Amino acid sequence: MKRTKKETLLRIVILFIGLVIAHFGVTLFLLSNLGADPFNVLIQGLFRSVTEATGWSFISHGNVHQVICFLIILILLIVDRSYIKIGTIICMFCGGPIIDFFTWLITFVFGETYPLAVKIFMLVLGCVILAFGMTIVIKSDAGTGPNDLVAIVISDKSKIRFGIMRIIVDFTFVLIGALLGGIFGVGTIVCAFLVGPVADFFLPKNEKIINRILMKF
């Protein structure tokens, strides 16, 4: 059934709320300084390999991130274009600025250095918030971030639970990124194990909440 403009707009608003929540979690995770998230370990490795091989100084981490996201979208357009929606584009371009804002806000309020216990708390809390926000984005059904779509599409096609597939995909990102020179830490491993199962817990709950919101409007 074709969606009305009102429903489409509402789904995009829900997606954006989830995007902000998820990237607040990513910011906490990154500021713990205990490792990059698995996808960014891959990006780090690719960035290092490309710059060392070519010597191109104009290439940045952000450039590589955008190129990989575009390639993922291109592949999915060939495999199954139904997964690519307006929210996918929103996710790709909005994530970085949201993280930049929260990084500034948190460091402005709390400073730049934290005791180890606080770092561990930030890491775990960040991963949980990331998973919670990510499931809102997924269940908004308005699109999903390109890197998350990798796990979603394979999960749907293989009928393997999203949480399990997320772990597999995350460890694949980490392995390839590490081989290419990407930097990771204990937080990367925690993220790879934690986000998928926590997302599995939140997915059905957020779906019910979002359906109720859509019915009211």
VEXDREN-2710 file (C-alpha; in Angstrom, 1 decimal):
% VEXDREN-2710
k/r/px/py/pz
1/MET/0.0/0.0/0.0
2/LYS/1.3/3.4/-1.0
3/ARG/2.2/5.7/1.9
4/THR/0.7/9.1/2.3
5/LYS/2.9/12.1/2.5
6/LYS/2.0/12.5/6.2
7/GLU/3.1/9.0/7.0
8/THR/6.3/9.3/5.0
9/LEU/7.2/12.5/6.8
10/LEU/6.4/11.0/10.2
11/ARG/8.6/7.9/9.4
12/ILE/11.5/10.2/8.5
13/VAL/11.0/12.2/11.7
14/ILE/11.1/8.9/13.7
15/LEU/14.2/7.9/11.8
16/PHE/16.0/11.1/12.5
17/ILE/15.2/10.8/16.3
18/GLY/16.7/7.3/16.2
19/LEU/19.7/8.6/14.3
20/VAL/20.4/11.3/16.9
21/ILE/20.0/8.7/19.7
22/ALA/22.3/6.2/17.9
23/HIS/25.0/8.7/17.2
24/PHE/24.9/10.0/20.8
25/GLY/25.7/6.4/21.7
26/VAL/28.5/6.3/19.1
27/THR/29.9/9.6/20.6
28/LEU/30.0/8.1/24.1
29/PHE/31.7/5.0/22.7
30/LEU/34.3/7.0/20.8
31/LEU/35.0/9.3/23.7
32/SER/35.7/6.4/26.0
33/ASN/38.9/6.1/23.8
34/LEU/38.8/2.3/24.2
35/GLY/38.5/1.5/20.4
36/ALA/36.7/2.5/17.3
37/ASP/33.5/0.9/16.2
38/PRO/34.0/-2.1/13.8
39/PHE/33.0/-0.3/10.6
40/ASN/35.4/2.6/11.4
41/VAL/38.2/0.1/12.0
42/LEU/37.6/-1.0/8.4
43/ILE/37.6/2.6/7.2
44/GLN/40.8/3.4/9.1
45/GLY/42.5/0.4/7.5
46/LEU/41.4/1.4/4.0
47/PHE/42.4/5.0/4.6
48/ARG/45.8/4.0/5.7
49/SER/46.3/1.5/2.9
50/VAL/45.2/4.0/0.2
51/THR/47.3/6.9/1.5
52/GLU/50.4/4.7/1.9
53/ALA/50.0/3.2/-1.6
54/THR/49.2/6.5/-3.4
55/GLY/50.7/9.2/-1.3
56/TRP/47.6/11.3/-2.0
57/SER/47.4/13.9/0.8
58/PHE/43.9/15.1/-0.2
59/ILE/42.3/11.9/0.9
60/SER/40.7/12.0/4.4
61/HIS/39.0/9.4/6.7
62/GLY/35.7/11.1/5.9
63/ASN/36.3/10.8/2.1
64/VAL/37.0/7.0/2.4
65/HIS/33.9/6.7/4.6
66/GLN/31.7/8.4/2.0
67/VAL/33.1/6.3/-0.8
68/ILE/32.5/3.0/1.0
69/CYS/29.0/4.1/1.8
70/PHE/28.3/4.9/-1.8
71/LEU/29.7/1.6/-2.9
72/ILE/27.5/-0.3/-0.4
73/ILE/24.5/1.6/-1.8
74/LEU/25.5/0.9/-5.3
75/ILE/25.8/-2.8/-4.6
76/LEU/22.5/-2.9/-2.9
77/LEU/20.8/-1.1/-5.8
78/ILE/22.0/-4.0/-7.9
79/VAL/21.1/-6.8/-5.4
80/ASP/17.8/-5.4/-4.0
81/ARG/16.9/-1.8/-4.5
82/SER/13.9/-2.0/-2.1
83/TYR/16.4/-1.6/0.8
84/ILE/17.6/1.9/-0.4
85/LYS/15.3/4.6/0.8
86/ILE/15.5/8.3/1.5
87/GLY/16.5/7.6/5.1
88/THR/19.6/5.8/3.9
89/ILE/20.9/9.0/2.3
90/ILE/19.9/11.0/5.4
91/CYS/21.9/8.5/7.6
92/MET/24.9/8.7/5.4
93/PHE/25.2/12.5/5.5
94/CYS/23.9/13.3/9.0
95/GLY/25.9/10.9/11.2
96/GLY/29.2/12.8/11.1
97/PRO/27.8/16.3/12.0
98/ILE/25.7/14.7/14.8
99/ILE/28.8/13.1/16.3
100/ASP/30.7/16.3/16.0
101/PHE/28.0/18.2/17.9
102/PHE/27.8/15.7/20.7
103/THR/31.6/15.4/21.0
104/TRP/31.8/19.2/21.4
105/LEU/28.9/19.2/23.9
106/ILE/30.3/16.4/26.1
107/THR/33.9/17.6/26.1
108/PHE/32.6/21.2/26.8
109/VAL/30.6/20.0/29.9
110/PHE/32.8/17.2/31.2
111/GLY/36.2/17.8/29.8
112/GLU/38.4/15.5/27.7
113/THR/39.9/13.0/30.1
114/TYR/38.1/10.4/32.2
115/PRO/39.1/7.7/34.8
116/LEU/39.1/4.1/33.5
117/ALA/35.9/3.2/35.3
118/VAL/34.1/6.1/33.6
119/LYS/35.5/5.1/30.3
120/ILE/34.2/1.5/30.7
121/PHE/30.8/2.9/31.7
122/MET/30.8/5.2/28.7
123/LEU/31.7/2.3/26.4
124/VAL/28.9/0.0/27.6
125/LEU/26.3/2.7/27.8
126/GLY/27.3/4.0/24.4
127/CYS/26.9/0.6/22.8
128/VAL/23.5/0.1/24.4
129/ILE/22.3/3.6/23.3
130/LEU/23.7/2.9/19.8
131/ALA/21.7/-0.3/19.6
132/PHE/18.5/1.3/20.9
133/GLY/18.8/4.2/18.4
134/MET/19.7/1.9/15.5
135/THR/16.6/-0.2/16.1
136/ILE/14.4/2.9/16.0
137/VAL/16.0/3.8/12.6
138/ILE/15.5/0.3/11.3
139/LYS/11.9/0.1/12.4
140/SER/11.0/3.5/11.1
141/ASP/11.1/1.7/7.7
142/ALA/12.3/5.0/6.1
143/GLY/15.9/3.8/5.5
144/THR/19.0/2.7/7.3
145/GLY/22.6/3.6/7.4
146/PRO/24.6/1.9/4.6
147/ASN/26.9/-0.1/7.0
148/ASP/23.9/-1.4/9.0
149/LEU/22.2/-2.4/5.8
150/VAL/24.9/-5.0/5.1
151/ALA/23.8/-7.0/8.2
152/ILE/20.1/-6.3/7.6
153/VAL/20.2/-7.5/4.0
154/ILE/22.3/-10.7/4.7
155/SER/20.1/-11.4/7.7
156/ASP/16.9/-11.1/5.6
157/LYS/18.2/-13.2/2.8
158/SER/19.8/-15.9/5.0
159/LYS/17.0/-15.9/7.6
160/ILE/19.7/-15.6/10.3
161/ARG/18.8/-13.5/13.3
162/PHE/19.9/-9.9/12.9
163/GLY/21.9/-9.9/16.2
164/ILE/23.9/-12.9/15.1
165/MET/24.5/-11.5/11.6
166/ARG/25.5/-8.2/13.1
167/ILE/28.3/-9.9/15.1
168/ILE/29.5/-11.8/12.0
169/VAL/29.5/-8.6/9.9
170/ASP/31.2/-6.6/12.7
171/PHE/34.0/-9.1/13.1
172/THR/34.5/-9.2/9.4
173/PHE/34.9/-5.4/9.4
174/VAL/37.4/-5.7/12.2
175/LEU/39.4/-8.5/10.6
176/ILE/39.7/-6.8/7.3
177/GLY/40.4/-3.4/8.9
178/ALA/43.1/-4.8/11.2
179/LEU/44.8/-6.5/8.3
180/LEU/44.9/-3.2/6.4
181/GLY/46.3/-1.3/9.4
182/GLY/43.1/-0.1/11.2
183/ILE/43.4/0.6/14.9
184/PHE/41.1/-1.1/17.4
185/GLY/40.9/-1.8/21.1
186/VAL/39.0/-3.7/23.7
187/GLY/36.0/-1.4/23.0
188/THR/35.8/-2.6/19.4
189/ILE/35.4/-6.2/20.6
190/VAL/32.8/-5.2/23.2
191/CYS/30.9/-3.3/20.5
192/ALA/31.1/-6.2/18.1
193/PHE/29.6/-8.6/20.7
194/LEU/27.2/-6.3/22.4
195/VAL/25.4/-4.2/19.8
196/GLY/23.8/-7.1/17.8
197/PRO/22.2/-8.9/20.8
198/VAL/21.0/-5.7/22.4
199/ALA/19.5/-4.6/19.1
200/ASP/17.7/-8.0/18.9
201/PHE/16.2/-7.2/22.3
202/PHE/15.0/-3.7/21.3
203/LEU/13.8/-4.5/17.7
204/PRO/10.3/-5.9/18.6
205/LYS/9.7/-3.4/21.4
206/ASN/10.5/-0.4/19.2
207/GLU/8.4/-1.8/16.4
208/LYS/5.3/-1.9/18.6
209/ILE/6.0/1.7/19.9
210/ILE/6.5/3.0/16.3
211/ASN/3.3/1.3/15.1
212/ARG/1.3/2.8/17.9
213/ILE/2.7/6.3/17.0
214/LEU/1.8/5.8/13.3
215/MET/-1.8/4.6/14.2
216/LYS/-2.4/7.8/16.3
217/PHE/-1.4/10.1/13.5
END
